[in-house]
Amino acid sequence: MSMTELEELVQNYLDKLEWQHPPQRSDRFIANSMGKWACKELLRDIHMSISGELPFHLTPVELLENFIDRMNRYACEIGNKNARYRFSTAADTGEYFMEEYWQRAAK
């Protein structure tokens, strides 16, 4: 899978989340919002990689690993419970895309 294909995968997932409208003040609403934020952060990283803004080349797997590690590190370093939840949800979202990547690569 190329970086462009990863970008398409993340964008499609974000589009699905955008169409869902869970009730406000529900756990599902919060998870949906955190998932959207995580996808947008991941897309930002992908766009930086594709455009050459990064001083080095990353493969899609390296980009995902970096994203997951960074989000887990932030979750551990932040004292605020809500921020920890946001970053751990972002790491989980990255792990979801890593699983999707390997499933598609195996085909």
C-alpha positions in Angstrom: 0.0 0.0 0.0 1.3 3.4 -0.9 1.1 6.6 1.1 -1.6 7.8 -1.2 -3.6 4.6 -0.6 -3.2 5.1 3.1 -4.4 8.7 2.7 -7.5 7.4 0.9 -8.2 4.8 3.6 -8.0 7.4 6.4 -10.1 9.9 4.4 -12.8 7.2 3.8 -12.9 6.4 7.5 -13.2 10.1 8.3 -16.0 10.5 5.8 -17.9 7.7 7.5 -17.4 9.4 10.9 -18.6 12.7 9.5 -21.9 11.1 8.4 -22.6 9.6 11.8 -24.5 11.8 14.2 -24.6 10.1 17.6 -26.6 11.9 20.4 -24.6 14.7 22.0 -23.3 14.1 25.5 -23.1 10.4 24.9 -20.0 8.1 25.0 -20.5 7.4 21.3 -20.5 11.1 20.4 -17.2 11.6 22.3 -15.6 8.6 20.7 -16.8 9.8 17.3 -15.3 13.3 17.9 -12.0 11.9 19.1 -11.9 9.6 16.1 -12.4 12.5 13.7 -9.7 14.5 15.4 -7.3 11.5 15.2 -8.0 11.0 11.5 -7.4 14.7 10.8 -4.0 14.5 12.7 -3.0 11.4 10.8 -4.0 13.0 7.5 -1.9 16.0 8.4 1.1 13.7 8.9 0.4 11.9 5.6 0.1 15.2 3.7 3.4 16.3 5.2 5.1 13.1 4.1 3.6 13.2 0.6 4.5 16.9 0.0 8.1 16.4 1.2 7.7 18.7 4.2 9.4 16.1 6.3 13.2 16.1 6.1 13.2 12.3 5.6 11.1 9.7 3.8 8.7 7.5 5.7 7.0 4.4 4.5 3.3 4.1 5.5 4.1 1.6 8.2 6.8 3.9 9.7 4.4 6.8 9.6 1.7 4.8 11.4 4.2 3.5 13.9 5.4 7.0 14.6 1.9 8.3 15.0 0.9 5.5 17.4 4.1 6.0 19.5 3.7 9.7 19.6 0.0 9.5 20.7 0.8 6.9 23.3 3.7 9.1 24.6 1.4 12.1 24.8 -1.2 10.0 26.7 1.4 9.1 29.3 2.8 12.5 29.7 -0.4 14.5 30.1 -1.9 14.8 33.5 -5.4 15.8 32.3 -7.7 12.8 32.2 -9.6 14.1 29.1 -6.4 14.8 27.2 -5.1 11.3 28.0 -8.3 9.8 26.7 -8.0 11.8 23.5 -4.4 10.7 22.8 -5.1 7.1 23.7 -8.1 7.1 21.3 -5.8 8.6 18.6 -3.3 5.8 19.2 -6.1 3.2 19.0 -7.2 4.8 15.7 -3.6 4.5 14.4 -3.6 0.9 15.4 -6.8 0.3 13.5 -5.2 1.7 10.3 -2.1 -0.4 10.9 -4.3 -3.6 11.0 -6.1 -2.4 7.9 -2.8 -1.9 6.2 -1.5 -5.4 7.0 -4.8 -7.0 5.9 -4.7 -5.2 2.6 -1.0 -6.0 2.1 -1.8 -9.7 2.7 -4.2 -9.9 -0.2 
